[in-house]
């Protein structure tokens, strides 16, 4: 599948509170899952506080098995547990036979081992096969096993790898001359030029992901 992105980066660099909102700002209509209820609520509140253009009850909403904050219509940026996404996918596959609203789905903390996580990965594969083959899915984690996902979704990471490297010098970073200054613009263009191929990207430090996010 060409519309799969594996995003592997260290803990604390901003995969949830920087990467997710910025992808939403760039592309719109995004659903992001978290394996734990507390993560969904805390990330939603953090995003609401950090971004003036993304607000709970307006274009941002969340839902767990015990709590939800949603807009009058489906929110453009929707945070939920894997359990909630599983329910949406099962309904789409077995009942409505129609696509869900969102064209971009981020599965965060995909390394978490649980029945729900296994089910959401399997349901996504079925959903993309029979309902919406154009769905763009991003799997994110600090410690995910990219080879397992590569095997499951028939990816070829050895031929489709984009690596951003940075050399830390004191409190700044120097990028190889071959890499453009505007990293994320380049990253987005690469996806477009290669018809959204599978890309494995490493961003080693918080400062690096912040730099990339600022160029969305």
HELIX and SHEET records of a PDB file:
HELIX    1   1 UNK A   15  UNK A   19  3                                   5    
HELIX    2   2 UNK A   20  UNK A   27  1                                   8    
HELIX    3   3 UNK A   37  UNK A   50  1                                  14    
HELIX    4   4 UNK A   82  UNK A   91  1                                  10    
HELIX    5   5 UNK A   92  UNK A   96  3                                   5    
HELIX    6   6 UNK A  115  UNK A  130  1                                  16    
HELIX    7   7 UNK A  146  UNK A  152  1                                   7    
HELIX    8   8 UNK A  183  UNK A  193  1                                  11    
HELIX    9   9 UNK A  206  UNK A  214  1                                   9    
SHEET    1   A 8 UNK A  68  UNK A  69  0                                        
SHEET    2   A 8 UNK A  60  UNK A  63 -1                                        
SHEET    3   A 8 UNK A  77  UNK A  81  1                                        
SHEET    4   A 8 UNK A  30  UNK A  34  1                                        
SHEET    5   A 8 UNK A 104  UNK A 107  1                                        
SHEET    6   A 8 UNK A 136  UNK A 141  1                                        
SHEET    7   A 8 UNK A   4  UNK A   9  1                                        
SHEET    8   A 8 UNK A 199  UNK A 203  1                                        
SHEET    1   B 2 UNK A 166  UNK A 169  0                                        
SHEET    2   B 2 UNK A 172  UNK A 175 -1                                        
END                                                                             
